[in-house]
Amino acid sequence: MKKKPMNPNFLKNKFTLLTAAAFLSVSNISAQTFSDFNYRGNDKIYNDNPLKPDEFYSPILQGCYPDPSITKKGDDYYLVNSSFSMFPGVPIFTSKDMVNWKQVGHVLDRPSQLKVEKGGVSQGIYAPDIKYNKYNDTFYMITTQIAGGVGNMVVKTKDPAKGWSEVQKLNFDGIDPAIFFDDDGKAYIVHNDAPPKGTEQYQGHRVIKMWDYDLEKDQVVAGSDRIIVNAGVDITQKPIWIEGPHLYKYKGKYYLMCAEGGTGGWHSEVIFMADSPKGPFVPAKNNPILTQRYFPKDRKEKVDWAGHADLVEGPNGQWYGVFLAIRPNVNNRVNKGRETFLLPVDWSGTYPVFQNGLVPMKPKLKLPEGTQNLTGQNGFFPNGNFTYNDKLTDKNLDFRWIAMRGPRENFITATKNGVKVNPMDTNIKALAPVSALFHRLQHEDFETSVTLDFKPKSEKELAGITCYQSERFNYVFGITKKDKDYYIVLERTEKGTSRLVASEKISLSKTMKLQVMGENDNLSFNYASDGKNFKNLGGPVSGDILSTDVAGGFTGSLIGLYSTSSNDIVPN
């Protein structure tokens, strides 16, 4: 294999880190160092359903990892997810057995690829599709970037773990594109779009289009577009939001699988078949092939909103489907967001069917034959009620640490004592890049803590933890200054309007340990000057604003290590 040339952005990012450190040393802005991060999940569903040696948990990726797409090359499987305005974008995982997954990076890791600087939290990258083309030994990731004037786009690589190409914009409208490589070497793109002007019959009426794709030019062939599905399975029933299409070839037939019903409670997956990649596509009589919409709302261990799926042939010839779904908390709220689930697929008949995808889903699955459950070991992503500890002293931070709307390298400095989050002149409510390192919330009941070394020099400085659903819905828990005194503050922002929940004057002779605990949809914000005897600030508060059904949008909530030189929280 040829040695990959050095990415010029590596030097650029290295220079950014050096200049940030130099600026910090001469400025009058306080340094803030975060260390000893700890996250622990304690969800009842895992305590009530311990694993047997031949079992594993689904979802396979807990927290905000929606819209999964999957492909394989040889014995290696690769999976990607939507990332919206998170930076870097499109997390990518690899596995050899569909159970144990390692994150190998992000597809969009450079500002030249990801134009989300001014995007809302639910803009940016929608429903990426990853496919491997064996005819040119190349991986393709195609998606819609709802920001920066990009639109539909594609990037490529020979090795998913070693960087991806610059963005190639694609000349069509709509969302949710997916690429398909036929046995004859030809390529096609399918995607969601609006019906032709003047033909829309009802709100939510959409169509699936197909284009021929020129592999030499990496562009759709002008004039080759055609509608292959109008509205959904049965237009007389007024189906809504046919989207997330994927095309497959199996035993000489072509299968088009799509999400239908919107991404909420009526979400489902449907399947069509044709003799040609261009149709006509005939829906299966047993549609949908995956949904959780028919069951009592108060069912135990509820999984809901299942859909937006992708199929792949797994080890030993067993087919599998990855898809998004949610697990509401005790108040039926969606704080964790849309997660990545896995189910085996039965393709013994004409059409594929998700095994147990039409009954209330269970939290455990049987391991594929010959597979061990190694989740949480040897670099594999954890699963269930896990604990994640990070001293934050590694100059190469774990891939799970992300930023919002811009590179994390623009505001962090690695040190032997922890990571310095150098404050930007924007706060967490800004529609702009912010200086916060984020970790996804992955449990309903959880405990997280971090040690903070920080002494603000003015009321404009604040550092601490943010529980973040969006720029308009979040909590900020941190240390700031008023006159000559130091304070710890808790602020709640709902619909863009902020109010001080509580504040307390504190002594800052030592580092401070900050803790957030979640239980039964309530949050407790605690602090300890001695690192062990915690004191609560503001009492239990509702986690309601961290839920997508309250805040809107498509993301789950995040826990951020946050710093700003534009603080607007005034202690009492």
Secondary structure by P-SEA (a helix, b strand, c coil): cccccccaaaaaaaaaaaaaaaaaacccbbbbbbcbbbbbbbcaaaaacccccccccccccccccccccccccccbbbbbbbbccccccbbbbbbccccbbbbcccccccccccccccccccccccbbbbbbbccccbbbbbbbcccccccccccccccccccccccccccccccbbbbbbccccbbbbbbbbcccccccccccbbbbbbbbbcccccccccccccccccccccccccccccccccccccccbbbbbbbccccccccbbbbbbcccccccbbbbcccccccccccccccccccccccbbbbbbccccbbbbbbbbbbbcccccccccbbbbbbbbbccccccccccccccccccccccccccccccccccccccbbbbbbcccccccccccccccccccccccccccccccccccccccccccccbbbbccccccbbbbbbbbccccccccccccccccccccbbbbbccccccccccbbbbbcccbbbbcbbbbbbccbbbbbbbbbcccbbbbbbbccccccccccccccccccccccccccccbbbbbccccccccccc
